[in-house]
Amino acid sequence: MVKRNIVGDRVRLARKKAKPQITQLDLAARLQVEGLRLEQAAISKIEAGNREVTDVEVAAIAKVLGVTVGWLFGNSEERKEQQR
């Protein structure tokens, strides 16, 4: 099966490396606070590469996870908090 996005692996990685770890359900709730409604099932599909992700979704996910959009796309190894 062909992946439908390139950010899914990094979304999962950032979520699991967060302290405390963020569940898919937690991520969905945080995104809803930001005005973006994504259900846990959609996040699961994004992480598996089975769902396309819009630019607005990528920006919100990066903000909530504390990483840069570039990091989600694999452009750097740095997370936002390491840049401070």
N, C-alpha and C positions, 0 to 999 in steps of 0.2 A: 504494500500500500504506500502511496506517495504522501509525504507529509504536506499538510496544508498551511503550515506556518513554520517560522524558524525561531520563534521566541519561546515555545513551550518548554523546552528543556531548561532554559534559564529561569523561567517563571517558577518551575518546580524547585530548582536549586536554591533560588533566593528565598522561597517560602520555607524550605526545610532548614536553611542555614540561619534564619532569623532567630533571635533570642528574645523571648521564647518562640519556639517554632510556631508557624502560622498554618492552620489547617486550611483546606479548600473552602470550608464553610466560613471560617474567619475571614479569609480573603474576600469572599463574596459579600460579607457584611461590611467590610471596610470599603469596598468599592461602591456599595450602595450609599454609604455616607458621602462619598464623593460625587454622587449623582449618576452612577453607572450601575445598571441592574444586570448582573451576571449571576446565574444560578450556579450552585456547586457542580452540577453536571456539565455546564458549559466550561467551567475552569478545568475540569477533568479532561474534557475533549481538547482544550487548548494545550494542556500539558502533554497529552498523547500525540499531538500534531494532527488531530482529526478535525479541527475546526479552524477556519480562517479567523484572523484577528484584525480589527480595524485600527487605524492610527489613533483614534480617540481612546480605544480600549488599551492599547499599548502604553500610551501616555499615563493613563490612570493607574494601570497595574504597576508601572515603574514608580510612580509617586507613592503609592500605598506600600510597596515593598522596600522603598528606600534605596532604589538603584536607578541608574540612568537608563534612558531609552537605548542609548548606544550599547550599554552593557547587555541589555536584553537581546539585542541583535548580534551579540558576540563581538562587538567592535573593540572592547577593552576588557581587561581582567579586573578592573577596579570597580568596587561597589561604592556607592555614594558616601557612606560613612567613612570609608578609608581615604577619601579625598579631602576630608576636613582636617 
